[in-house]
Amino acid sequence: MVLMAAAAVVAKHTPDEVAALVFLDIAVIVVVARLAGMLFQRLRQPAVAGEADAGIALSPSLLGQLP
């Protein structure tokens, strides 16, 4: 199923567009994880817990909503 979805993305976009979308996804993941980590530190919790929660929140179903 995932392979078919990936093939559909590649079929609709040029390789440059696919690379841009991958980098956009990575940037969103890093920024949200860092922000969640900082929030958890302010709550006196380990930053890694916030980063893990952000990773769970940004599951493929949520990231799939991005272009």
CORLINQUI-V414323 format. One record per pair of residues at least 24 apart in sequence whose ideal C-beta (glycine too) atoms are under 10 Angstrom apart, sorted by the first residue. I is the first residue (numbers start at 1). J is the second residue. Records with the same first field share a line. If there is no record, write none. Layout:
I->J ; J
This chain:
2->60
5->60 ; 64
9->64
13->67
17->67
20->67
21->63 ; 66 ; 67
24->63 ; 66 ; 67
25->58 ; 60 ; 63 ; 64 ; 66
28->54 ; 58 ; 62 ; 63 ; 66
29->54 ; 55 ; 58 ; 63
30->54
32->57 ; 58 ; 62
33->57 ; 58
